[in-house]
Amino acid sequence: MPVAVALHMSVVSKLAMSANSGKRSRYSSSASRAKLDRSRQTARECRARKNLRYQYLEALIASREKAVHALREELNTVSSRILSCDICTNIFG
């Protein structure tokens, strides 16, 4: 092997070693990988619960709006009956 290539390989390997020395891979161990997977699964479950909560609240709001609409209709019906009764009383009274 030529001297220049050997020197180049030596320099490259030293740079690679010095770049990795003192630094650990963030998720190199299986325990860290498992912890990361659990964290991701927990986040997925949290987002799913959040979506279910919003669906429940939207359904609750829709049912309450429907009840409000029905009560307003009933109020209008009763009000019109009272007014018609007052008119009849004034006419025949």
N, CA, C and O atoms as a CHARMM CRD file, in Angstrom:
* protein
*
  372
    1    1 MET  N      0.84900  -1.16500   0.00000 PROA 1      0.00000
    2    1 MET  CA     0.00000   0.00000   0.00000 PROA 1      0.00000
    3    1 MET  C      0.90100   1.23600   0.00000 PROA 1      0.00000
    4    1 MET  O      1.84100   1.33000   0.78800 PROA 1      0.00000
    5    2 PRO  N      0.60600   2.16000  -0.87600 PROA 2      0.00000
    6    2 PRO  CA     1.43300   3.37100  -0.91700 PROA 2      0.00000
    7    2 PRO  C      1.35000   4.11600   0.41200 PROA 2      0.00000
    8    2 PRO  O      0.36900   4.00300   1.14700 PROA 2      0.00000
    9    3 VAL  N      2.37900   4.86100   0.69400 PROA 3      0.00000
   10    3 VAL  CA     2.49000   5.59400   1.94200 PROA 3      0.00000
   11    3 VAL  C      1.39600   6.64900   2.05500 PROA 3      0.00000
   12    3 VAL  O      0.84300   6.83300   3.13900 PROA 3      0.00000
   13    4 ALA  N      1.07100   7.34100   0.98000 PROA 4      0.00000
   14    4 ALA  CA     0.05700   8.39300   0.99700 PROA 4      0.00000
   15    4 ALA  C     -1.31500   7.82100   1.34900 PROA 4      0.00000
   16    4 ALA  O     -2.07600   8.42000   2.10900 PROA 4      0.00000
   17    5 VAL  N     -1.62000   6.63900   0.77900 PROA 5      0.00000
   18    5 VAL  CA    -2.92000   6.01400   1.06400 PROA 5      0.00000
   19    5 VAL  C     -2.96500   5.55400   2.51500 PROA 5      0.00000
   20    5 VAL  O     -3.98500   5.72300   3.18400 PROA 5      0.00000
   21    6 ALA  N     -1.88700   4.98200   3.00400 PROA 6      0.00000
   22    6 ALA  CA    -1.83300   4.53000   4.39000 PROA 6      0.00000
   23    6 ALA  C     -1.96000   5.71300   5.33700 PROA 6      0.00000
   24    6 ALA  O     -2.66700   5.63800   6.34100 PROA 6      0.00000
   25    7 LEU  N     -1.28200   6.79300   5.01900 PROA 7      0.00000
   26    7 LEU  CA    -1.36900   7.99400   5.84100 PROA 7      0.00000
   27    7 LEU  C     -2.78500   8.54700   5.83000 PROA 7      0.00000
   28    7 LEU  O     -3.31500   8.94100   6.86900 PROA 7      0.00000
   29    8 HSD  N     -3.39400   8.57500   4.65000 PROA 8      0.00000
   30    8 HSD  CA    -4.76900   9.06100   4.52200 PROA 8      0.00000
   31    8 HSD  C     -5.73300   8.19800   5.34600 PROA 8      0.00000
   32    8 HSD  O     -6.60300   8.72000   6.04200 PROA 8      0.00000
   33    9 MET  N     -5.56900   6.86800   5.25800 PROA 9      0.00000
   34    9 MET  CA    -6.43600   5.94100   5.99700 PROA 9      0.00000
   35    9 MET  C     -6.23500   6.14800   7.49800 PROA 9      0.00000
   36    9 MET  O     -7.19500   6.09400   8.26700 PROA 9      0.00000
   37   10 SER  N     -5.01000   6.38100   7.90800 PROA 10     0.00000
   38   10 SER  CA    -4.71600   6.59300   9.31400 PROA 10     0.00000
   39   10 SER  C     -5.38400   7.87600   9.82000 PROA 10     0.00000
   40   10 SER  O     -5.97100   7.89200  10.90100 PROA 10     0.00000
   41   11 VAL  N     -5.29200   8.92200   9.05000 PROA 11     0.00000
   42   11 VAL  CA    -5.89300  10.21000   9.42400 PROA 11     0.00000
   43   11 VAL  C     -7.41700  10.08000   9.47700 PROA 11     0.00000
   44   11 VAL  O     -8.05600  10.57700  10.40500 PROA 11     0.00000
   45   12 VAL  N     -7.99400   9.40900   8.47400 PROA 12     0.00000
   46   12 VAL  CA    -9.44200   9.24500   8.42700 PROA 12     0.00000
   47   12 VAL  C     -9.92500   8.43100   9.62100 PROA 12     0.00000
   48   12 VAL  O    -10.92900   8.78800  10.23900 PROA 12     0.00000
   49   13 SER  N     -9.23600   7.35000   9.95700 PROA 13     0.00000
   50   13 SER  CA    -9.66700   6.52000  11.08200 PROA 13     0.00000
   51   13 SER  C     -9.52500   7.28000  12.39700 PROA 13     0.00000
   52   13 SER  O    -10.36400   7.13400  13.28600 PROA 13     0.00000
   53   14 LYS  N     -8.45900   8.09900  12.53500 PROA 14     0.00000
   54   14 LYS  CA    -8.29800   8.89600  13.75300 PROA 14     0.00000
   55   14 LYS  C     -9.40100   9.93900  13.86400 PROA 14     0.00000
   56   14 LYS  O     -9.91900  10.16900  14.95700 PROA 14     0.00000
   57   15 LEU  N     -9.76500  10.56500  12.77200 PROA 15     0.00000
   58   15 LEU  CA   -10.85600  11.54300  12.79200 PROA 15     0.00000
   59   15 LEU  C    -12.17100  10.88100  13.16400 PROA 15     0.00000
   60   15 LEU  O    -12.95800  11.43500  13.93100 PROA 15     0.00000
   61   16 ALA  N    -12.40200   9.71200  12.62800 PROA 16     0.00000
   62   16 ALA  CA   -13.63800   8.99800  12.93900 PROA 16     0.00000
   63   16 ALA  C    -13.67500   8.61400  14.40500 PROA 16     0.00000
   64   16 ALA  O    -14.72400   8.70900  15.04200 PROA 16     0.00000
   65   17 MET  N    -12.55800   8.18500  14.94600 PROA 17     0.00000
   66   17 MET  CA   -12.50400   7.80100  16.35500 PROA 17     0.00000
   67   17 MET  C    -12.67800   9.01400  17.24400 PROA 17     0.00000
   68   17 MET  O    -13.38000   8.95100  18.25300 PROA 17     0.00000
   69   18 SER  N    -12.03600  10.13000  16.87500 PROA 18     0.00000
   70   18 SER  CA   -12.14000  11.32100  17.71200 PROA 18     0.00000
   71   18 SER  C    -13.54400  11.91600  17.63200 PROA 18     0.00000
   72   18 SER  O    -14.01100  12.52500  18.59400 PROA 18     0.00000
   73   19 ALA  N    -14.20900  11.74800  16.51400 PROA 19     0.00000
   74   19 ALA  CA   -15.57900  12.26200  16.38800 PROA 19     0.00000
   75   19 ALA  C    -16.52900  11.46700  17.27000 PROA 19     0.00000
   76   19 ALA  O    -17.49700  12.01900  17.79300 PROA 19     0.00000
   77   20 ASN  N    -16.26200  10.17300  17.44100 PROA 20     0.00000
   78   20 ASN  CA   -17.13300   9.32300  18.25100 PROA 20     0.00000
   79   20 ASN  C    -16.72100   9.26100  19.70400 PROA 20     0.00000
   80   20 ASN  O    -17.50900   8.83600  20.55000 PROA 20     0.00000
   81   21 SER  N    -15.50100   9.67600  20.01400 PROA 21     0.00000
   82   21 SER  CA   -15.04600   9.55700  21.39300 PROA 21     0.00000
   83   21 SER  C    -15.76900  10.58400  22.26100 PROA 21     0.00000
   84   21 SER  O    -15.93900  11.74100  21.87700 PROA 21     0.00000
   85   22 GLY  N    -16.18100  10.13900  23.41500 PROA 22     0.00000
   86   22 GLY  CA   -16.86400  11.03600  24.33800 PROA 22     0.00000
   87   22 GLY  C    -18.33200  11.21300  24.03000 PROA 22     0.00000
   88   22 GLY  O    -19.06000  11.81300  24.82100 PROA 22     0.00000
   89   23 LYS  N    -18.77700  10.71100  22.91100 PROA 23     0.00000
   90   23 LYS  CA   -20.18400  10.82700  22.54900 PROA 23     0.00000
   91   23 LYS  C    -20.79200   9.43900  22.48700 PROA 23     0.00000
   92   23 LYS  O    -20.22600   8.51300  21.90600 PROA 23     0.00000
   93   24 ARG  N    -21.92600   9.32200  23.08400 PROA 24     0.00000
   94   24 ARG  CA   -22.64400   8.06000  22.98800 PROA 24     0.00000
   95   24 ARG  C    -23.80600   8.25800  22.04200 PROA 24     0.00000
   96   24 ARG  O    -24.38500   9.34200  21.95900 PROA 24     0.00000
   97   25 SER  N    -24.13100   7.22300  21.34800 PROA 25     0.00000
   98   25 SER  CA   -25.30300   7.28700  20.49100 PROA 25     0.00000
   99   25 SER  C    -26.52100   7.42900  21.37800 PROA 25     0.00000
  100   25 SER  O    -26.62500   6.76400  22.40900 PROA 25     0.00000
  101   26 ARG  N    -27.42100   8.27200  20.99400 PROA 26     0.00000
  102   26 ARG  CA   -28.54800   8.59200  21.86200 PROA 26     0.00000
  103   26 ARG  C    -29.43100   7.38000  22.11100 PROA 26     0.00000
  104   26 ARG  O    -29.93700   7.20500  23.21900 PROA 26     0.00000
  105   27 TYR  N    -29.62200   6.55600  21.11800 PROA 27     0.00000
  106   27 TYR  CA   -30.53200   5.42100  21.25900 PROA 27     0.00000
  107   27 TYR  C    -29.83200   4.11400  20.90600 PROA 27     0.00000
  108   27 TYR  O    -30.40400   3.25600  20.23300 PROA 27     0.00000
  109   28 SER  N    -28.60200   3.96900  21.36000 PROA 28     0.00000
  110   28 SER  CA   -27.83700   2.78800  20.97000 PROA 28     0.00000
  111   28 SER  C    -28.25800   1.55600  21.74300 PROA 28     0.00000
  112   28 SER  O    -28.28200   0.46200  21.17900 PROA 28     0.00000
  113   29 SER  N    -28.58800   1.69700  23.01100 PROA 29     0.00000
  114   29 SER  CA   -28.90400   0.50800  23.80100 PROA 29     0.00000
  115   29 SER  C    -30.35700   0.09300  23.58400 PROA 29     0.00000
  116   29 SER  O    -31.20800   0.90400  23.21900 PROA 29     0.00000
  117   30 SER  N    -30.61000  -1.16700  23.81400 PROA 30     0.00000
  118   30 SER  CA   -31.96400  -1.67700  23.60800 PROA 30     0.00000
  119   30 SER  C    -32.92500  -1.10600  24.64600 PROA 30     0.00000
  120   30 SER  O    -34.11300  -0.94900  24.36500 PROA 30     0.00000
  121   31 ALA  N    -32.42600  -0.79300  25.84400 PROA 31     0.00000
  122   31 ALA  CA   -33.28100  -0.20200  26.87500 PROA 31     0.00000
  123   31 ALA  C    -33.74000   1.18800  26.44700 PROA 31     0.00000
  124   31 ALA  O    -34.90100   1.55400  26.62900 PROA 31     0.00000
  125   32 SER  N    -32.82000   1.95300  25.87900 PROA 32     0.00000
  126   32 SER  CA   -33.18600   3.28800  25.39900 PROA 32     0.00000
  127   32 SER  C    -34.16700   3.19300  24.24000 PROA 32     0.00000
  128   32 SER  O    -35.10300   3.98700  24.13700 PROA 32     0.00000
  129   33 ARG  N    -33.94600   2.22100  23.37500 PROA 33     0.00000
  130   33 ARG  CA   -34.84200   2.02500  22.23200 PROA 33     0.00000
  131   33 ARG  C    -36.23300   1.63400  22.73200 PROA 33     0.00000
  132   33 ARG  O    -37.23900   2.11100  22.20800 PROA 33     0.00000
  133   34 ALA  N    -36.29000   0.77300  23.73700 PROA 34     0.00000
  134   34 ALA  CA   -37.58000   0.35400  24.29200 PROA 34     0.00000
  135   34 ALA  C    -38.28600   1.53400  24.95700 PROA 34     0.00000
  136   34 ALA  O    -39.50200   1.69200  24.84200 PROA 34     0.00000
  137   35 LYS  N    -37.50700   2.35500  25.65300 PROA 35     0.00000
  138   35 LYS  CA   -38.08500   3.53200  26.30100 PROA 35     0.00000
  139   35 LYS  C    -38.65500   4.49600  25.25800 PROA 35     0.00000
  140   35 LYS  O    -39.73100   5.06200  25.45000 PROA 35     0.00000
  141   36 LEU  N    -37.93700   4.67500  24.17200 PROA 36     0.00000
  142   36 LEU  CA   -38.40300   5.53700  23.09200 PROA 36     0.00000
  143   36 LEU  C    -39.68700   4.97800  22.47500 PROA 36     0.00000
  144   36 LEU  O    -40.62000   5.72900  22.18800 PROA 36     0.00000
  145   37 ASP  N    -39.73200   3.66900  22.27400 PROA 37     0.00000
  146   37 ASP  CA   -40.94100   3.03400  21.72000 PROA 37     0.00000
  147   37 ASP  C    -42.13000   3.19600  22.65800 PROA 37     0.00000
  148   37 ASP  O    -43.24400   3.47200  22.21200 PROA 37     0.00000
  149   38 ARG  N    -41.89400   3.02400  23.96300 PROA 38     0.00000
  150   38 ARG  CA   -42.98200   3.21600  24.94200 PROA 38     0.00000
  151   38 ARG  C    -43.47100   4.65600  24.93100 PROA 38     0.00000
  152   38 ARG  O    -44.67200   4.91600  25.01100 PROA 38     0.00000
  153   39 SER  N    -42.53900   5.57900  24.83400 PROA 39     0.00000
  154   39 SER  CA   -42.89300   6.99500  24.79700 PROA 39     0.00000
  155   39 SER  C    -43.74000   7.31000  23.56500 PROA 39     0.00000
  156   39 SER  O    -44.72900   8.03800  23.65300 PROA 39     0.00000
  157   40 ARG  N    -43.34900   6.76300  22.42900 PROA 40     0.00000
  158   40 ARG  CA   -44.12800   6.98400  21.20200 PROA 40     0.00000
  159   40 ARG  C    -45.51100   6.37500  21.31400 PROA 40     0.00000
  160   40 ARG  O    -46.49600   6.97700  20.88600 PROA 40     0.00000
  161   41 GLN  N    -45.59300   5.16500  21.89700 PROA 41     0.00000
  162   41 GLN  CA   -46.89000   4.50700  22.06400 PROA 41     0.00000
  163   41 GLN  C    -47.77100   5.31300  23.00800 PROA 41     0.00000
  164   41 GLN  O    -48.96300   5.48100  22.74800 PROA 41     0.00000
  165   42 THR  N    -47.20800   5.80800  24.08500 PROA 42     0.00000
  166   42 THR  CA   -47.96300   6.63300  25.02200 PROA 42     0.00000
  167   42 THR  C    -48.47000   7.89500  24.34400 PROA 42     0.00000
  168   42 THR  O    -49.60500   8.30900  24.57800 PROA 42     0.00000
  169   43 ALA  N    -47.65300   8.50400  23.51500 PROA 43     0.00000
  170   43 ALA  CA   -48.07300   9.70900  22.79000 PROA 43     0.00000
  171   43 ALA  C    -49.20800   9.39100  21.83100 PROA 43     0.00000
  172   43 ALA  O    -50.15000  10.17400  21.71100 PROA 43     0.00000
  173   44 ARG  N    -49.13200   8.23900  21.13600 PROA 44     0.00000
  174   44 ARG  CA   -50.22800   7.83200  20.23700 PROA 44     0.00000
  175   44 ARG  C    -51.52000   7.64100  21.01200 PROA 44     0.00000
  176   44 ARG  O    -52.58300   8.08400  20.57800 PROA 44     0.00000
  177   45 GLU  N    -51.42700   6.97800  22.16500 PROA 45     0.00000
  178   45 GLU  CA   -52.61400   6.74500  22.98200 PROA 45     0.00000
  179   45 GLU  C    -53.19600   8.05600  23.49900 PROA 45     0.00000
  180   45 GLU  O    -54.41400   8.22000  23.55800 PROA 45     0.00000
  181   46 CYS  N    -52.33100   8.97900  23.87000 PROA 46     0.00000
  182   46 CYS  CA   -52.77600  10.28600  24.34700 PROA 46     0.00000
  183   46 CYS  C    -53.52100  11.03300  23.24700 PROA 46     0.00000
  184   46 CYS  O    -54.56900  11.63100  23.49500 PROA 46     0.00000
  185   47 ARG  N    -52.98100  10.99800  22.03300 PROA 47     0.00000
  186   47 ARG  CA   -53.66300  11.66800  20.91600 PROA 47     0.00000
  187   47 ARG  C    -55.00500  11.01200  20.61400 PROA 47     0.00000
  188   47 ARG  O    -55.97500  11.69700  20.28700 PROA 47     0.00000
  189   48 ALA  N    -55.06300   9.69400  20.72200 PROA 48     0.00000
  190   48 ALA  CA   -56.33200   8.98500  20.48000 PROA 48     0.00000
  191   48 ALA  C    -57.36800   9.37000  21.53700 PROA 48     0.00000
  192   48 ALA  O    -58.53400   9.59800  21.21500 PROA 48     0.00000
  193   49 ARG  N    -56.93500   9.44300  22.81100 PROA 49     0.00000
  194   49 ARG  CA   -57.86400   9.86300  23.87500 PROA 49     0.00000
  195   49 ARG  C    -58.34500  11.28600  23.64900 PROA 49     0.00000
  196   49 ARG  O    -59.51500  11.59500  23.87700 PROA 49     0.00000
  197   50 LYS  N    -57.45300  12.14700  23.20500 PROA 50     0.00000
  198   50 LYS  CA   -57.81300  13.53500  22.93400 PROA 50     0.00000
  199   50 LYS  C    -58.86400  13.60700  21.82800 PROA 50     0.00000
  200   50 LYS  O    -59.83900  14.35000  21.94100 PROA 50     0.00000
  201   51 ASN  N    -58.66200  12.82700  20.75200 PROA 51     0.00000
  202   51 ASN  CA   -59.64200  12.81000  19.66300 PROA 51     0.00000
  203   51 ASN  C    -60.98900  12.30500  20.14700 PROA 51     0.00000
  204   51 ASN  O    -62.02400  12.85800  19.77500 PROA 51     0.00000
  205   52 LEU  N    -60.99800  11.25500  20.97700 PROA 52     0.00000
  206   52 LEU  CA   -62.25500  10.74100  21.52200 PROA 52     0.00000
  207   52 LEU  C    -62.94800  11.77700  22.40500 PROA 52     0.00000
  208   52 LEU  O    -64.16900  11.92600  22.36300 PROA 52     0.00000
  209   53 ARG  N    -62.15400  12.48900  23.20300 PROA 53     0.00000
  210   53 ARG  CA   -62.71800  13.52500  24.07000 PROA 53     0.00000
  211   53 ARG  C    -63.38000  14.61900  23.23300 PROA 53     0.00000
  212   53 ARG  O    -64.47800  15.06900  23.56100 PROA 53     0.00000
  213   54 TYR  N    -62.72300  15.04800  22.16000 PROA 54     0.00000
  214   54 TYR  CA   -63.30400  16.07100  21.29700 PROA 54     0.00000
  215   54 TYR  C    -64.55600  15.57300  20.58900 PROA 54     0.00000
  216   54 TYR  O    -65.51600  16.32600  20.42700 PROA 54     0.00000
  217   55 GLN  N    -64.55700  14.30900  20.16400 PROA 55     0.00000
  218   55 GLN  CA   -65.76100  13.75000  19.53700 PROA 55     0.00000
  219   55 GLN  C    -66.91300  13.73500  20.52800 PROA 55     0.00000
  220   55 GLN  O    -68.04400  14.07800  20.18200 PROA 55     0.00000
  221   56 TYR  N    -66.62400  13.33500  21.76800 PROA 56     0.00000
  222   56 TYR  CA   -67.66300  13.30900  22.80000 PROA 56     0.00000
  223   56 TYR  C    -68.20700  14.71100  23.05100 PROA 56     0.00000
  224   56 TYR  O    -69.42000  14.90500  23.12600 PROA 56     0.00000
  225   57 LEU  N    -67.31400  15.68500  23.18000 PROA 57     0.00000
  226   57 LEU  CA   -67.75600  17.05500  23.43800 PROA 57     0.00000
  227   57 LEU  C    -68.55500  17.62700  22.27400 PROA 57     0.00000
  228   57 LEU  O    -69.53300  18.34200  22.49100 PROA 57     0.00000
  229   58 GLU  N    -68.15100  17.32300  21.04000 PROA 58     0.00000
  230   58 GLU  CA   -68.90800  17.78900  19.88000 PROA 58     0.00000
  231   58 GLU  C    -70.29700  17.17500  19.84700 PROA 58     0.00000
  232   58 GLU  O    -71.26500  17.85700  19.51100 PROA 58     0.00000
  233   59 ALA  N    -70.40900  15.89100  20.19200 PROA 59     0.00000
  234   59 ALA  CA   -71.71800  15.23500  20.23900 PROA 59     0.00000
  235   59 ALA  C    -72.56800  15.83800  21.34600 PROA 59     0.00000
  236   59 ALA  O    -73.77000  16.03500  21.16900 PROA 59     0.00000
  237   60 LEU  N    -71.96000  16.13000  22.47800 PROA 60     0.00000
  238   60 LEU  CA   -72.67900  16.74200  23.59000 PROA 60     0.00000
  239   60 LEU  C    -73.19100  18.12900  23.20700 PROA 60     0.00000
  240   60 LEU  O    -74.32800  18.47900  23.52300 PROA 60     0.00000
  241   61 ILE  N    -72.37300  18.90400  22.54200 PROA 61     0.00000
  242   61 ILE  CA   -72.78200  20.23700  22.10100 PROA 61     0.00000
  243   61 ILE  C    -73.93400  20.13300  21.10700 PROA 61     0.00000
  244   61 ILE  O    -74.89600  20.89800  21.18600 PROA 61     0.00000
  245   62 ALA  N    -73.84100  19.19500  20.17800 PROA 62     0.00000
  246   62 ALA  CA   -74.90500  19.02800  19.18300 PROA 62     0.00000
  247   62 ALA  C    -76.22200  18.65300  19.85500 PROA 62     0.00000
  248   62 ALA  O    -77.27800  19.16200  19.48000 PROA 62     0.00000
  249   63 SER  N    -76.16400  17.76400  20.84400 PROA 63     0.00000
  250   63 SER  CA   -77.40600  17.37200  21.52700 PROA 63     0.00000
  251   63 SER  C    -77.97800  18.53200  22.33000 PROA 63     0.00000
  252   63 SER  O    -79.19500  18.70800  22.38500 PROA 63     0.00000
  253   64 ARG  N    -77.11300  19.32200  22.95100 PROA 64     0.00000
  254   64 ARG  CA   -77.59900  20.49200  23.71400 PROA 64     0.00000
  255   64 ARG  C    -78.20000  21.54200  22.77600 PROA 64     0.00000
  256   64 ARG  O    -79.21600  22.15600  23.09900 PROA 64     0.00000
  257   65 GLU  N    -77.57500  21.74500  21.61900 PROA 65     0.00000
  258   65 GLU  CA   -78.13200  22.70100  20.65700 PROA 65     0.00000
  259   65 GLU  C    -79.49500  22.23500  20.15500 PROA 65     0.00000
  260   65 GLU  O    -80.40300  23.04200  19.95500 PROA 65     0.00000
  261   66 LYS  N    -79.62700  20.93700  19.95600 PROA 66     0.00000
  262   66 LYS  CA   -80.91200  20.38600  19.53300 PROA 66     0.00000
  263   66 LYS  C    -81.96300  20.59200  20.61700 PROA 66     0.00000
  264   66 LYS  O    -83.10700  20.92700  20.30800 PROA 66     0.00000
  265   67 ALA  N    -81.59600  20.39900  21.87500 PROA 67     0.00000
  266   67 ALA  CA   -82.52200  20.61600  22.99300 PROA 67     0.00000
  267   67 ALA  C    -82.91300  22.08700  23.09000 PROA 67     0.00000
  268   67 ALA  O    -84.07600  22.40000  23.34500 PROA 67     0.00000
  269   68 VAL  N    -81.97000  22.97900  22.89400 PROA 68     0.00000
  270   68 VAL  CA   -82.26300  24.41600  22.93700 PROA 68     0.00000
  271   68 VAL  C    -83.24100  24.78000  21.83000 PROA 68     0.00000
  272   68 VAL  O    -84.17800  25.54600  22.05000 PROA 68     0.00000
  273   69 HSD  N    -83.02200  24.23300  20.65000 PROA 69     0.00000
  274   69 HSD  CA   -83.92300  24.50300  19.52500 PROA 69     0.00000
  275   69 HSD  C    -85.33900  24.00300  19.83600 PROA 69     0.00000
  276   69 HSD  O    -86.31900  24.69900  19.56900 PROA 69     0.00000
  277   70 ALA  N    -85.44100  22.81300  20.39400 PROA 70     0.00000
  278   70 ALA  CA   -86.75600  22.26300  20.73900 PROA 70     0.00000
  279   70 ALA  C    -87.44300  23.11200  21.80800 PROA 70     0.00000
  280   70 ALA  O    -88.64900  23.34100  21.72800 PROA 70     0.00000
  281   71 LEU  N    -86.70500  23.57500  22.79000 PROA 71     0.00000
  282   71 LEU  CA   -87.28700  24.41800  23.84400 PROA 71     0.00000
  283   71 LEU  C    -87.72700  25.77300  23.29200 PROA 71     0.00000
  284   71 LEU  O    -88.74300  26.31800  23.72500 PROA 71     0.00000
  285   72 ARG  N    -86.98300  26.31000  22.35700 PROA 72     0.00000
  286   72 ARG  CA   -87.40400  27.58500  21.74500 PROA 72     0.00000
  287   72 ARG  C    -88.69300  27.41000  20.95700 PROA 72     0.00000
  288   72 ARG  O    -89.57800  28.26500  20.99100 PROA 72     0.00000
  289   73 GLU  N    -88.78600  26.29300  20.24700 PROA 73     0.00000
  290   73 GLU  CA   -90.02600  26.00300  19.51200 PROA 73     0.00000
  291   73 GLU  C    -91.20200  25.89000  20.47700 PROA 73     0.00000
  292   73 GLU  O    -92.28300  26.42300  20.22400 PROA 73     0.00000
  293   74 GLU  N    -90.97500  25.18800  21.58700 PROA 74     0.00000
  294   74 GLU  CA   -92.03600  25.04200  22.58500 PROA 74     0.00000
  295   74 GLU  C    -92.40100  26.39500  23.18500 PROA 74     0.00000
  296   74 GLU  O    -93.58100  26.67000  23.40600 PROA 74     0.00000
  297   75 LEU  N    -91.42300  27.23300  23.45000 PROA 75     0.00000
  298   75 LEU  CA   -91.67700  28.56900  23.98700 PROA 75     0.00000
  299   75 LEU  C    -92.50300  29.39900  23.00800 PROA 75     0.00000
  300   75 LEU  O    -93.44200  30.08700  23.40800 PROA 75     0.00000
  301   76 ASN  N    -92.15200  29.33000  21.72700 PROA 76     0.00000
  302   76 ASN  CA   -92.91800  30.06300  20.72300 PROA 76     0.00000
  303   76 ASN  C    -94.35900  29.55800  20.64900 PROA 76     0.00000
  304   76 ASN  O    -95.28500  30.35600  20.51200 PROA 76     0.00000
  305   77 THR  N    -94.55600  28.24600  20.73700 PROA 77     0.00000
  306   77 THR  CA   -95.89200  27.66700  20.69000 PROA 77     0.00000
  307   77 THR  C    -96.71300  28.13400  21.88500 PROA 77     0.00000
  308   77 THR  O    -97.85900  28.55800  21.73100 PROA 77     0.00000
  309   78 VAL  N    -96.13000  28.05700  23.06900 PROA 78     0.00000
  310   78 VAL  CA   -96.84600  28.46300  24.28500 PROA 78     0.00000
  311   78 VAL  C    -97.13600  29.96100  24.24700 PROA 78     0.00000
  312   78 VAL  O    -98.22700  30.39600  24.61700 PROA 78     0.00000
  313   79 SER  N    -96.16400  30.74400  23.80100 PROA 79     0.00000
  314   79 SER  CA   -96.37100  32.20100  23.72200 PROA 79     0.00000
  315   79 SER  C    -97.50400  32.53300  22.76600 PROA 79     0.00000
  316   79 SER  O    -98.33600  33.38900  23.06600 PROA 79     0.00000
  317   80 SER  N    -97.54500  31.87600  21.63600 PROA 80     0.00000
  318   80 SER  CA   -98.62100  32.15600  20.68300 PROA 80     0.00000
  319   80 SER  C    -99.97200  31.72200  21.24200 PROA 80     0.00000
  320   80 SER  O   -100.97500  32.38700  20.98500 PROA 80     0.00000
  321   81 ARG  N   -100.02800  30.63500  21.99400 PROA 81     0.00000
  322   81 ARG  CA  -101.28700  30.20700  22.62100 PROA 81     0.00000
  323   81 ARG  C   -101.74800  31.21400  23.66600 PROA 81     0.00000
  324   81 ARG  O   -102.93600  31.52300  23.76400 PROA 81     0.00000
  325   82 ILE  N   -100.80700  31.71700  24.43800 PROA 82     0.00000
  326   82 ILE  CA  -101.15800  32.70600  25.46400 PROA 82     0.00000
  327   82 ILE  C   -101.68000  33.96500  24.79500 PROA 82     0.00000
  328   82 ILE  O   -102.68400  34.52500  25.23700 PROA 82     0.00000
  329   83 LEU  N   -101.02200  34.42000  23.74000 PROA 83     0.00000
  330   83 LEU  CA  -101.47500  35.62000  23.03600 PROA 83     0.00000
  331   83 LEU  C   -102.85400  35.40600  22.42600 PROA 83     0.00000
  332   83 LEU  O   -103.69900  36.29900  22.48300 PROA 83     0.00000
  333   84 SER  N   -103.09200  34.24200  21.84800 PROA 84     0.00000
  334   84 SER  CA  -104.39800  33.99000  21.25800 PROA 84     0.00000
  335   84 SER  C   -105.46600  33.89200  22.34000 PROA 84     0.00000
  336   84 SER  O   -106.60900  34.29000  22.11400 PROA 84     0.00000
  337   85 CYS  N   -105.11700  33.37500  23.49600 PROA 85     0.00000
  338   85 CYS  CA  -106.05600  33.28600  24.60900 PROA 85     0.00000
  339   85 CYS  C   -106.39200  34.68800  25.12100 PROA 85     0.00000
  340   85 CYS  O   -107.55100  34.96600  25.42700 PROA 85     0.00000
  341   86 ASP  N   -105.39400  35.57700  25.22000 PROA 86     0.00000
  342   86 ASP  CA  -105.61400  36.95100  25.65100 PROA 86     0.00000
  343   86 ASP  C   -106.50000  37.68000  24.65800 PROA 86     0.00000
  344   86 ASP  O   -107.36600  38.46300  25.04800 PROA 86     0.00000
  345   87 ILE  N   -106.28700  37.42700  23.38600 PROA 87     0.00000
  346   87 ILE  CA  -107.11600  38.07200  22.36400 PROA 87     0.00000
  347   87 ILE  C   -108.54300  37.60900  22.50000 PROA 87     0.00000
  348   87 ILE  O   -109.46600  38.41800  22.40700 PROA 87     0.00000
  349   88 CYS  N   -108.75100  36.30100  22.72000 PROA 88     0.00000
  350   88 CYS  CA  -110.10500  35.77600  22.87600 PROA 88     0.00000
  351   88 CYS  C   -110.76000  36.35100  24.11100 PROA 88     0.00000
  352   88 CYS  O   -111.94900  36.67000  24.07400 PROA 88     0.00000
  353   89 THR  N   -110.03500  36.49300  25.19400 PROA 89     0.00000
  354   89 THR  CA  -110.58300  37.02700  26.43400 PROA 89     0.00000
  355   89 THR  C   -110.98200  38.48800  26.23700 PROA 89     0.00000
  356   89 THR  O   -112.02000  38.92500  26.73600 PROA 89     0.00000
  357   90 ASN  N   -110.15400  39.24400  25.50700 PROA 90     0.00000
  358   90 ASN  CA  -110.46700  40.65200  25.28000 PROA 90     0.00000
  359   90 ASN  C   -111.65300  40.79200  24.35300 PROA 90     0.00000
  360   90 ASN  O   -112.45300  41.71400  24.51400 PROA 90     0.00000
  361   91 ILE  N   -111.78600  39.90700  23.39500 PROA 91     0.00000
  362   91 ILE  CA  -112.90100  40.00800  22.46700 PROA 91     0.00000
  363   91 ILE  C   -114.20600  39.63200  23.14600 PROA 91     0.00000
  364   91 ILE  O   -115.20600  40.33600  23.01000 PROA 91     0.00000
  365   92 PHE  N   -114.20000  38.51200  23.88500 PROA 92     0.00000
  366   92 PHE  CA  -115.42400  38.00800  24.47900 PROA 92     0.00000
  367   92 PHE  C   -115.61300  38.44000  25.93000 PROA 92     0.00000
  368   92 PHE  O   -116.63200  38.11700  26.54000 PROA 92     0.00000
  369   93 GLY  N   -114.68500  39.13500  26.46800 PROA 93     0.00000
  370   93 GLY  CA  -114.72400  39.45000  27.86800 PROA 93     0.00000
  371   93 GLY  C   -115.38800  40.67500  28.19800 PROA 93     0.00000
  372   93 GLY  O   -115.47400  41.03400  29.37200 PROA 93     0.00000
